[in-house]
Amino acid sequence: MKLNKFSGYKKNTINFFDKMADNVHGDSFKHYNNVIGWLERERGKELLDLGTGKGPLLEKILDFFKKTEKKWNLYGIDISPKMIEKALEKKLPAKFQVGDSENLPYTDSTFDVITCINSFHHYENPKNAIKEIRRVLKSDGTLILGEIWLPSPLRKLINIFLPYGTTGDYRIYSRREITTLFSQEDMVVLEKKYVFPSNYTYLLRKITD
């Protein structure tokens, strides 16, 4: 078993997702109906998909926009160059680039909405990522977060071993941990929806003075 927790974790994560770019991976699609439902209530124009992978969520959002008068500027960012290559091949009307959640290449208060679906549990330094999310969100901006959920005994057992693997998974969070982590950076959970059998989608808002 490779010790990634203390050395080379991010590099190994990139390598894993570069290899997965040619494969079907994960169940992020299970969150998409919740994302679209919440986007229907938003009136912004700038949306970032953080951990976009090959851009499937932005494809879904674009399909939704075709049925409405909403016209958003869409952005997608991912740490895996190969994933972004695949996204660019789709020639979607979105701006894709390689980037790190801990150092987002955008100016302060750029986005009305950030989506982050099944990506947060890969972040080695989640507090740094949350600071960056908050920084690039506009005042009262929205974060739609989709995450794996497991019951406590199983989650705690898996979390012992996750950082040492090569799949890029770092930690699975409880609902309370999600609420606490984000509240420390003045982001509040407004709603959450259970997605059978092992996911939650969260709607969060940036709090400003």
C-alpha positions as CSV (number, residue, x, y, z in Angstrom):
1,M,0.0,0.0,0.0
2,K,1.5,3.3,-1.1
3,L,1.8,6.0,1.6
4,N,0.2,9.0,0.0
5,K,-1.0,10.9,3.1
6,F,2.3,12.6,3.8
7,S,4.0,12.6,0.5
8,G,2.9,13.0,-3.1
9,Y,-0.8,12.7,-2.4
10,K,-1.9,15.4,-5.0
11,K,0.4,14.0,-7.7
12,N,-1.0,10.6,-7.2
13,T,-4.5,12.0,-7.4
14,I,-3.7,13.7,-10.7
15,N,-2.2,10.4,-12.1
16,F,-5.3,8.5,-11.0
17,F,-7.8,10.8,-12.7
18,D,-5.6,11.1,-15.8
19,K,-5.9,7.3,-16.1
20,M,-9.7,7.4,-15.5
21,A,-10.3,10.0,-18.2
22,D,-10.9,7.2,-20.7
23,N,-13.3,5.3,-18.4
24,V,-16.7,5.7,-16.9
25,H,-16.2,6.6,-13.2
26,G,-18.3,7.4,-10.2
27,D,-22.0,8.3,-9.7
28,S,-22.0,12.1,-9.7
29,F,-25.0,12.0,-12.1
30,K,-27.1,11.1,-9.1
31,H,-26.8,14.7,-7.8
32,Y,-27.7,16.4,-11.1
33,N,-31.5,16.7,-10.6
34,N,-30.9,18.4,-7.3
35,V,-28.4,20.8,-8.9
36,I,-30.8,21.7,-11.7
37,G,-33.6,22.1,-9.2
38,W,-31.7,24.6,-7.2
39,L,-30.3,26.4,-10.3
40,E,-33.9,27.2,-11.4
41,R,-34.1,29.5,-8.4
42,E,-30.8,31.3,-9.2
43,R,-30.6,34.6,-11.1
44,G,-26.9,34.9,-11.6
45,K,-24.8,34.8,-14.7
46,E,-21.4,33.3,-13.8
47,L,-21.1,29.6,-12.8
48,L,-18.0,27.5,-12.0
49,D,-18.0,23.8,-11.9
50,L,-15.2,22.8,-9.5
51,G,-13.8,19.4,-10.2
52,T,-15.6,19.3,-13.5
53,G,-13.9,16.2,-14.8
54,K,-15.0,15.7,-18.5
55,G,-17.7,18.3,-18.1
56,P,-20.9,16.1,-17.7
57,L,-22.6,18.4,-15.3
58,L,-22.1,21.4,-17.5
59,E,-23.6,19.4,-20.4
60,K,-26.6,18.8,-18.2
61,I,-26.9,22.5,-17.2
62,L,-26.6,23.5,-20.9
63,D,-29.5,21.1,-21.8
64,F,-31.5,22.7,-19.0
65,F,-30.7,26.2,-20.2
66,K,-32.1,25.4,-23.7
67,K,-35.5,25.1,-22.1
68,T,-35.3,28.4,-20.3
69,E,-34.3,32.0,-21.0
70,K,-31.3,31.7,-18.7
71,K,-28.0,32.7,-20.2
72,W,-25.0,31.9,-18.0
73,N,-21.3,32.1,-18.5
74,L,-20.0,28.6,-17.7
75,Y,-16.6,27.6,-16.4
76,G,-15.1,24.3,-15.6
77,I,-11.8,23.5,-13.7
78,D,-10.1,20.2,-12.8
79,I,-6.8,19.2,-11.5
80,S,-6.4,16.5,-14.1
81,P,-5.1,17.6,-17.5
82,K,-6.5,14.5,-19.2
83,M,-10.0,15.2,-17.9
84,I,-9.8,18.8,-19.2
85,E,-8.6,17.5,-22.6
86,K,-11.7,15.3,-22.8
87,A,-13.9,18.2,-21.7
88,L,-12.5,20.4,-24.4
89,E,-13.1,17.8,-27.1
90,K,-16.8,18.2,-26.5
91,K,-16.6,21.8,-27.7
92,L,-19.1,23.0,-25.2
93,P,-19.8,26.8,-24.8
94,A,-17.8,26.8,-21.6
95,K,-14.3,27.8,-20.5
96,F,-12.3,24.8,-19.3
97,Q,-8.9,24.9,-17.7
98,V,-6.6,22.9,-15.5
99,G,-6.4,24.2,-11.9
100,D,-6.2,23.4,-8.2
101,S,-9.0,23.9,-5.7
102,E,-6.5,25.4,-3.3
103,N,-5.4,28.1,-5.7
104,L,-8.2,29.0,-8.0
105,P,-7.1,31.2,-11.0
106,Y,-10.0,33.6,-10.7
107,T,-10.3,37.1,-9.2
108,D,-12.3,37.7,-6.0
109,S,-16.1,37.7,-6.2
110,T,-16.3,36.3,-9.7
111,F,-19.0,33.7,-9.5
112,D,-22.7,33.7,-8.6
113,V,-22.7,29.9,-8.3
114,I,-20.1,27.2,-7.8
115,T,-21.0,23.5,-8.2
116,C,-18.7,20.9,-6.7
117,I,-20.0,17.4,-7.2
118,N,-18.2,14.4,-5.7
119,S,-14.9,16.3,-5.7
120,F,-14.5,17.8,-2.2
121,H,-13.6,14.4,-0.6
122,H,-10.5,14.3,-2.8
123,Y,-9.1,17.6,-1.3
124,E,-6.0,17.1,0.8
125,N,-6.4,20.5,2.4
126,P,-10.2,21.1,2.5
127,K,-10.0,24.3,4.6
128,N,-7.8,25.9,2.0
129,A,-10.3,24.9,-0.7
130,I,-13.2,26.4,1.2
131,K,-11.3,29.7,1.6
132,E,-10.8,29.8,-2.2
133,I,-14.4,28.9,-2.9
134,R,-15.6,31.7,-0.6
135,R,-13.1,34.1,-2.1
136,V,-14.2,33.7,-5.7
137,L,-18.0,33.7,-4.8
138,K,-19.8,36.9,-5.0
139,S,-21.7,38.3,-2.0
140,D,-24.5,36.0,-1.1
141,G,-23.1,33.5,-3.7
142,T,-24.3,29.9,-3.8
143,L,-22.3,26.7,-3.5
144,I,-24.0,23.4,-4.5
145,L,-22.0,20.6,-3.0
146,G,-22.5,16.9,-3.8
147,E,-20.7,14.4,-1.5
148,I,-20.5,10.8,-0.6
149,W,-22.2,9.8,2.7
150,L,-21.8,6.7,4.8
151,P,-23.1,5.7,8.2
152,S,-20.7,6.5,11.1
153,P,-19.0,3.2,11.8
154,L,-18.3,2.4,8.2
155,R,-17.2,6.0,7.4
156,K,-14.8,6.0,10.3
157,L,-13.2,2.7,9.3
158,I,-12.8,3.7,5.7
159,N,-11.3,7.1,6.6
160,I,-8.5,5.4,8.4
161,F,-7.3,3.9,5.1
162,L,-8.4,6.3,2.4
163,P,-5.4,8.6,2.4
164,Y,-3.0,5.8,1.9
165,G,-4.6,4.5,-1.3
166,T,-4.0,5.6,-4.9
167,T,-7.6,6.5,-5.9
168,G,-7.4,10.1,-4.9
169,D,-10.0,9.8,-2.1
170,Y,-8.9,11.6,1.1
171,R,-11.8,11.7,3.5
172,I,-15.5,11.0,3.6
173,Y,-17.4,13.6,5.7
174,S,-20.5,13.4,7.9
175,R,-23.2,16.0,7.5
176,R,-22.1,17.6,10.7
177,E,-18.5,17.9,9.5
178,I,-19.7,19.5,6.3
179,T,-21.7,22.0,8.2
180,T,-18.9,22.8,10.6
181,L,-16.1,23.1,8.1
182,F,-18.0,25.5,5.9
183,S,-19.5,27.5,8.7
184,Q,-15.9,28.3,9.9
185,E,-15.5,30.2,6.7
186,D,-18.9,31.9,6.9
187,M,-20.8,29.6,4.6
188,V,-24.0,28.2,5.8
189,V,-25.9,25.1,4.8
190,L,-29.4,26.1,3.8
191,E,-30.7,22.8,2.5
192,K,-29.6,19.2,2.1
193,K,-31.0,16.3,0.1
194,Y,-30.3,12.6,0.6
195,V,-29.5,10.8,-2.7
196,F,-30.0,7.1,-2.4
197,P,-28.1,5.1,-1.4
198,S,-24.9,6.9,-0.3
199,N,-24.9,10.6,-1.2
200,Y,-26.0,14.0,0.0
201,T,-26.4,17.2,-2.0
202,Y,-26.0,20.5,0.0
203,L,-27.1,24.0,-0.9
204,L,-24.8,26.6,0.9
205,R,-24.7,30.4,0.9
206,K,-21.8,32.7,1.4
207,I,-22.5,35.0,4.4
208,T,-21.4,38.6,4.2
209,D,-21.5,41.4,6.7
